[in-house]
Amino acid sequence: MKVLSINNNNKQNFGHSIRVNLFVKNGENAPLQFVKPYYDKKLYKRLNAKIVNALNSDYYDNLRSLLNKPKKIKKSDNEIGKFRELIKSLFEKDNDYSMLNLVRSVYRRNQLGLIMTGPDVSIIENLQGAKYIGKAKSDAQKAYGTTKTGFVSELGKFVQGNMKEYAENTNLTLRSKNNREYMLNAVFKKIGKDKKGAPIYEFDSFDFHENAAVLNPEDKELYNFKRSDRIMEIIKETVQNQILQITGKRMKVNSLDKILYPKIN
């Protein structure tokens, strides 16, 4: 399937990683409470997932439109507006997100999560072992009736370790013009409770905090293949896998013209 010819003037981008601080408050003027990833792990991941889904929304809306498979997600008007501000801000700060407006979270044990942006989503999906997880789970399900086997578990840990090692390389850290780390501070406001009595949080505000320390480059290889040789091909693989998830069909992507360098509203 021809979804989108590759632009010949592509910049040689590196992806970026962003550390995420999350805060909640119980009312408009209530004090902020830091969500500790080592203590409030479930809440941290739930709120972080909302940010990731928002940052991916334009990408998936565009892809679904190309496939004629639209999907609407209910959000409050206020939250939509706040998320649009976040999308535009990251689009301006991160040249890789403005190239490919796709992100993915990587969680480190008991530490702040990292959001990987742009081509890095495809790169971490191609790190050693990552391609075999789906096949391993499928084989385990057929053989044992479950995916919870020792081999699948060990393979998962191995891949997660590779992803964390890659994501923690400071060469990928989103930086200001002063070569200092940008951290995302995101605040969620409690707006009520669900049927089970659990609090419901709505995205309220954010800022990109510039840390004081100047970052020096790491003398460490970022990936095990030449970016100029492979990056466009692995982005195509990512898009093809997402098309499979959306349509249930395998389709070949011949070019990326309608995916890369999107316009933001």
C-alpha positions in Angstrom: 0.0 0.0 0.0 1.4 3.4 -0.9 0.4 5.5 2.1 2.6 8.4 1.6 8.4 9.6 -2.0 10.8 10.1 0.8 11.9 13.7 1.1 15.5 13.9 -0.1 16.4 16.9 2.0 15.9 15.0 5.4 18.1 16.3 8.2 20.2 13.7 10.0 18.2 13.9 13.2 18.8 12.2 16.5 15.8 11.4 18.6 15.4 13.0 22.0 14.6 11.8 25.5 12.7 13.9 28.1 12.5 13.3 31.8 9.0 13.9 33.1 8.0 15.3 36.5 4.3 14.8 37.4 2.3 16.7 40.0 -1.3 16.6 41.1 -3.5 19.0 43.0 -6.9 18.6 44.6 -8.4 21.8 43.5 -7.8 25.0 41.5 -5.7 26.7 44.2 -4.6 23.6 46.1 -0.8 22.9 46.7 1.0 20.7 44.2 1.8 17.1 45.2 4.8 15.4 43.5 3.9 12.0 42.1 6.8 9.8 43.2 7.5 7.1 40.5 9.0 4.8 43.2 5.9 5.2 45.5 2.9 6.0 43.2 4.0 3.9 40.3 0.5 3.2 39.0 -0.6 6.8 39.2 2.6 8.0 37.6 2.3 5.6 34.7 -1.4 6.4 34.2 -0.9 10.2 34.1 2.3 9.8 31.9 0.3 7.7 29.5 -2.2 10.5 29.1 0.7 12.8 28.0 2.1 10.2 25.6 -1.4 9.6 24.1 -1.9 13.4 23.6 1.5 13.9 22.0 0.7 11.0 19.6 -2.8 12.1 18.8 -2.0 14.2 15.7 0.2 11.4 14.3 -2.5 8.7 14.8 -5.3 11.0 13.6 -3.3 11.6 10.4 -2.5 7.9 9.9 -6.1 6.8 10.5 -7.3 9.5 8.1 -5.0 8.1 5.4 -6.4 4.7 6.1 -10.0 5.9 6.3 -10.2 4.5 9.8 -11.0 7.6 12.0 -11.5 7.3 15.7 -12.7 9.8 18.2 -11.5 10.0 21.8 -13.6 11.9 24.3 -11.8 14.7 26.2 -12.9 17.8 27.9 -12.6 21.0 26.0 -10.3 22.4 28.6 -8.0 19.4 28.5 -7.9 19.4 24.7 -6.8 23.1 24.8 -4.1 22.4 27.4 -2.7 19.4 25.5 -2.7 21.5 22.2 -0.4 24.0 24.0 1.9 21.1 25.1 2.0 19.7 21.5 2.9 23.1 20.0 5.5 23.8 22.7 7.3 20.5 22.1 7.0 20.9 18.3 8.9 24.2 18.6 11.6 22.9 21.0 12.3 19.4 19.5 13.3 19.2 15.9 12.8 15.4 16.0 9.3 15.6 17.1 8.6 18.2 14.4 10.1 15.7 11.9 8.0 12.7 13.2 5.4 13.6 15.8 5.5 10.3 17.5 6.6 9.5 21.1 7.0 6.5 23.4 7.6 6.2 27.1 10.5 4.2 28.6 10.2 3.5 32.4 13.3 3.1 34.6 12.9 1.3 37.9 11.9 3.7 40.7 13.0 6.7 38.6 11.3 9.4 36.5 10.0 8.1 33.2 11.5 9.1 29.9 9.6 10.1 26.8 11.4 9.3 23.6 10.6 11.4 20.5 10.6 11.2 16.7 12.9 8.6 15.1 13.9 7.2 18.5 10.5 5.4 18.7 11.6 3.3 15.7 15.1 2.9 16.9 14.1 1.4 20.3 11.7 -0.9 18.5 14.7 -2.3 16.6 17.1 -2.7 19.5 18.4 -6.2 20.1 15.7 -8.6 20.9 12.7 -6.2 20.5 11.5 -7.8 17.2 11.2 -11.2 18.8 8.8 -10.4 21.6 5.6 -10.6 19.6 6.7 -14.0 18.1 7.8 -15.3 21.5 4.4 -14.4 23.0 2.5 -15.9 20.1 4.5 -19.2 20.3 4.0 -19.3 24.1 0.2 -18.8 23.7 0.0 -21.6 21.2 2.1 -24.0 23.2 1.1 -23.2 26.8 -2.1 -21.2 26.5 -0.4 -18.2 28.2 2.2 -15.6 27.4 3.5 -15.7 31.0 6.4 -18.0 30.5 10.0 -17.8 31.7 11.4 -17.3 28.3 9.0 -14.4 27.5 9.7 -12.8 30.8 13.5 -13.0 30.4 13.3 -11.7 26.8 11.1 -8.8 28.0 13.6 -7.9 30.7 16.5 -8.1 28.2 14.7 -5.8 25.8 13.6 -3.4 28.5 17.2 -3.2 29.7 18.4 -2.3 26.2 15.8 0.4 25.9 16.7 1.9 29.2 20.4 1.9 28.4 19.7 3.6 25.1 17.2 6.2 26.5 19.5 7.2 29.4 22.3 8.3 27.0 22.6 12.0 27.7 23.4 12.7 24.0 19.7 12.2 23.5 18.6 14.6 26.2 16.3 17.4 25.0 18.4 20.5 25.5 18.0 24.3 25.5 20.1 26.6 23.3 22.3 26.9 26.4 23.0 23.1 26.3 21.0 22.5 29.5 18.5 19.8 30.0 14.8 20.5 29.4 12.6 18.6 31.8 8.8 18.4 31.4 6.9 19.4 34.5 3.2 18.4 34.1 0.4 19.2 36.5 -2.9 17.3 36.7 -6.0 18.6 38.6 -8.4 16.4 40.4 -11.9 16.9 39.0 -13.9 14.2 40.7 -14.1 10.5 41.2 -15.0 7.5 39.1 -17.7 4.9 39.9 -15.1 3.0 42.1 -14.2 6.1 44.0 -10.8 6.6 42.4 -9.8 10.2 41.7 -10.1 11.5 38.1 -7.4 13.8 37.0 -7.4 16.3 34.2 -4.3 17.8 32.5 -4.0 21.4 33.9 -0.6 23.0 33.1 3.0 22.4 32.1 6.3 24.0 31.6 9.7 22.9 30.2 12.1 23.5 33.1 15.7 24.3 32.1 18.2 22.7 34.5 21.2 24.6 35.6 23.9 22.1 34.8 25.5 22.2 31.3 25.5 18.8 29.6 28.6 17.4 28.1 28.5 14.8 25.2 28.9 11.1 26.1 31.5 9.0 24.3 29.0 6.2 23.8 27.5 4.7 20.7 23.8 5.4 20.4 22.7 2.5 18.2 24.2 -0.5 16.4 23.4 0.5 12.8 24.2 3.6 10.6 21.4 6.0 10.9 21.8 7.4 7.4 21.5 3.9 6.0 18.6 2.6 8.1 16.5 5.3 9.8 14.0 5.8 7.0 13.5 2.1 6.6 12.9 1.4 10.2 10.4 4.3 10.4 8.6 2.6 7.6 8.6 -0.6 9.6 7.1 1.2 12.5 4.3 2.7 10.4 3.6 -0.7 8.8 3.3 -2.3 12.3 0.8 0.5 13.3 -1.2 0.0 10.1 -1.4 -3.7 11.0 -2.7 -2.9 14.5 -5.3 -0.5 13.1 -6.6 -2.5 10.1 -5.5 -6.1 10.9 -3.8 -6.2 7.5 -0.2 -6.1 6.4 0.4 -3.2 4.0 3.6 -2.0 2.5 4.6 1.7 3.0 6.5 2.9 0.0 7.2 6.4 1.1 6.8 8.8 4.0 5.8 12.0 2.4 2.5 12.2 4.2 4.0 11.2 7.6 7.2 13.2 8.0 7.4 16.9 8.8 3.7 17.4 9.6 2.1 20.8 10.0 0.8 21.7 13.4 -2.4 23.7 14.1 
